[in-house]
Amino acid sequence: MDIKIIGTSHIAKQSIDEIKKAIEEEKPEIIAVELDIQRASALLQQQKGKISFKEIIQIGIKGYLFAKIGQYIQQKLGKLVGVAPGSEMKTALQLAHKNKLEVALIDQPIDITLKNFSKKLTWKEKGRFILDIFKGIFFPKKQIKEIGLENFDLRTVPEKEIVSKMIKQIKTRYPNVYDTLIHDRNKYMVKKLIDITKNHPEKKIIAIVGAGHVEGMNRLLSKIDVVR
């Protein structure tokens, strides 16, 4: 079975255009997206999703705060480029519905991801996180130069080399964050894709995931007998 992975930026119009083009040209039977049922529902219904104090305790304060900070940053960046965060995933879901294609939600449930994040984040990583935020606020140009993003255009999907560099930096500075938010989810999504191929060996799949997941997922897929 054929699996094609498309890496996106959640606030780049380029990603929306690439998804439209891929679905039109590749003509897949199944669209797999980096979403779980909770996030997919919130995205389609344009709901921010309220969370109770009990749920915050269940996923952990650290995971909850990380999610809120990430959401805030994405919304601010999205306003700068005029693209709402998650627009490319929403486009994929809408096109799947329009073309009567099957949809597979392949990402790990968000509450599990955040719960694991809360458990694994170390004091050293928290200290580095606070330091990096401080640098970003007071020395933004220096911080951007240090991570090699001087010419980064928010409207486009980062080049493979830039993504690899960013992932390497996360893995070095925040090893537990890397494991929780990237590596563990790569394994989860690849397992989901493999399960789909077993149940539908004759069907073509396009998997739409964040650019930071593509290299790791392709590496995992290359270790098994799946024709891509």
N, C-alpha and C positions, 0 to 999 in steps of 0.2 A: 504493500500500500504506500501511496505517496503522501508524505507529510512535508509541508512547506511552512517554515517559521518566519514570520515577519516581525521585525523589531520596531517598536514605535517610541515616540516621545508623547507623553500624555497631554501636552499643550502645543503640539506642532501641527499646523495645517498640512504640512508635507505628509504626515502620517495618515491623515484622512484621505488625501489624494491617492497615496500608495495602496491603501486598503481597497478603495473603490476600483482601482486599476487591476489589482491582483484578483479580486473576485470576478471581475468581468473577463479577464484573460485566462485565468487558471480554471474557472468553472468548477469549484469544489462542491462536494456534496455535504461536507460538514465544516462549520466554522467554529473553531475552538478559541476561547478568549480567556485572558488572564483576569478572571472574575470568579467570585463565588456567588451563591444565590442571593445573599444579603446585599452585596455591593451592586449586583446586576439590577436588582429590584429598585434600589435607591437611585441608581443612575437613570433608569428608564422613567421613573416617577418623579425625577428631579427633587428628591427629598434628601435633606442633609442627614437625617437619621438621628433621632434623639436617643440618648443612652442613659440608663438609670444608674444611680449610685451603686446598686448591687452588681450591675454589669461591670462597672469600673473596677470594683473590688475583685471580681472574677478574672478580668484580663490583666489587672495590675495597674497601679498608678503610672509606672514608667511607660508601659505600652500605650496607655491612654494618652498621656502627654505627648509622646512621640507622634502618635497618629494625628493629634490636633495641630501640632507644630507643622507636620508635613502637609496637612490639609490647608493650613493658612498660607504657607509658602507657595504651594501650587496655585491657589486661588489668586494670589498677588501676581505671580508670574503669568498666569493665564490672562489676567486683565491687561498686562503689558502688551501681549501679542494678539489679544482679541479672540482667544480660543479657550473655551471652558475646559478645565481638567476632565479627562475621561471622554472627550468628544470622539476620539478615534474608536474607542470600544463601543460607544453608543451607536456610532455609524455602522460598525460591523454587525451589531445586533439588529439594527433596522434593515440593513441590506439582506441579512439572512431571512428575516421575516418577509420582506418584499419578494425575494426570489424563492421562497419556500424551501430554504436550506435548513438542515439540522444544526442546532447550536449545542456546543459542549462547554460547560463552565468548568474550567480545569484547575483553577487556583485553590489553594488551601483556604479553608474558612478563616476569615479575618480575625475572629476572636481567638482562634488557636494560635495564629501567627503572633498576635499582640501578647497573648499570655506567655508564649515561649520567649518573646522579646523581654518581657518584664523579669522572667526567671533568670535569663542568661546574661543580661547586661551587667558588666562589672563596674566597680567604683572607678577603676582606671579609665574605662571607656566613657563613663559619665563625665569625668574630669576633662578628657580630651574633647568631648562633645561641647561642653561649656566654653572651653578655650577656643574651639573652632567658631562657635557662634560669636564670641567676643571679637575675634579677628574679622569675621565677616561684617560685623556692624561698624567697627571703628577703622579697619584697614581693608576695605573691600577689594581695592585694586591689587594690593599685595597678595591677598588671599587667592584671588582669581589667577594671578600669575603663578603662584606656588603650585596650584593644581593644574596648570596648563590650559586654562579656558579663556585666554585673552580674546580669541577670535570666535568664541562659541556663539552661535546664532540660535536663540530660543525658538525660532520659527521652523527650524529644521531638526531632523533626527541626527544626533551626533555620529560622526564617523566611527568606524569600528575601532580604530586605534585610540580615539579619545575615550570611548566606552571602556575598553580594556584597561586603560590607564586609571580611570576613575574606580573601576572595580578592584583593581590591584591596591589602590590607596585605601579603600574601605576595608579590604581584607587585612591589610597591614595595621592600620590604626584601630580598626573596630572588628576584630576577628569574630566575636560572638554575634555582632550585628550582621556581619556578612553571612554567617552560618544560618541565622534565623530568617533574615529577610530575602536572601538570595539563594544560597546553596540548598537549603531544605525545601524551599518552594520550587527550585529547579527540579529536584528529584520528585516532588509531589506531582508537578505538571507533566513531567515525562512519563511517570507511571500511569497517569490518566490517559495520555495519548496512546500508550501501549495497550491499555485496556480497550480503548476505542478500536484500535486496529485489529485486535483479536475478535471483537464482536462484529466489526464491519470491514473485513479484509479487502473488499473490492472498492471501498469508497475513498475518495480523495479528500484530504484534510488541509485546511489552511489554519495555522495556529497564530494568533495575534497576541504578542506579549511585549512588555517593556524591553527596550533595547539592551538593558543590563542583564537580561536573562538568556539572550540568544546564544551567546558563545557557550555558556555552561550547559544549556539544554542540548545543543548540537553535539557537544562532547559526550554527553550521556547517551544520546541516541546512536552515536557512531559505534558504541560498544555493543550494540545489540543488532540482531538481524532484521532491521527495518529499512526498506527501500524508500529513500527520500527523494 
